[in-house]
Amino acid sequence: MFRGAATINLDVKGRISIPTRYRAELLEQNQGQMVCTVDIRQPCLLLYPLKEWEIIEQKLLGLSNFDPLQRTLQRVMLGYATECELDSAGRILISGPLRQHAKLEKSIMLVGQLNKFEIWSEAEWQAQIEKDMALGATDSFALSEELKTLSL
């Protein structure tokens, strides 16, 4: 399970170092194999351990090619999907098109989302968190039936 947010650096070759607290699980359960793709709704990337990605891939495969919205989701998520492997230093390479989509520069955020990571530019992450916190302070945030059952 991947939790928490970490500020990490993107090197000049487009690599990021996965924090050591996540590496053992990635190596044990996925032999360091991951897949990175774009988030179609946010200016960030989604980084899945290979086994988690295979579940998503099967769901995408089950979508209809004839429904324009489903086809769009398939095209974007599968089209950008790039295999990544932890190197001996615990780094992965983020491809140019993926870096461009997420506006990644030197300082980035790696955000655990239990079964995957989100990768954000630090500036985009801060802007998104500000929006999320403002939404959380409104009455409309509590209207969802699922959220009503969540006790924090």
Steps between C-alpha positions, in 0.01 A plus 500: 500500500633839403421792729626853545649771284870545435686778325755348265720629220490424131854466368622635166441160336134494609542251785348509846615310805224301669523551878664205672192426715315385185776312321482167688131457423551594135788256466337213691157514341578638154873442448534878469271510196256791473287677243462876478220674310313830500204588715232608253334728758801664666839639389682213670627151428386169643773252592376145556689192619473254211247272671270794574537628144401161359166531687443847350602376157239221512232753596605725212493203265141432605383845392319549172694626198171632364421734790694824437565573869618147575717500188655831604590361841657192339690705245651739751576266790630215285665730248713666765560185707875454534679217675747605767746291696684586819871516427766398752484849656120485544426740213254486214505692172200719419464538123498840332130495401402408856720773648348749257140402588561553872721809451775332699810700576759448771284490815213253490261333741456123526166439670397156627143400416507152660519290180686755286686830507414835352791703363449878498710805433540664839323818380202307356477292820490810721229657280295178508529465877381859545194425284436173683522666841265780392249242374530305824397809693170534309165343584482334157789272594285317757211427258641176358338188648837322511657787692216511753604153621866596535588595854828687532 
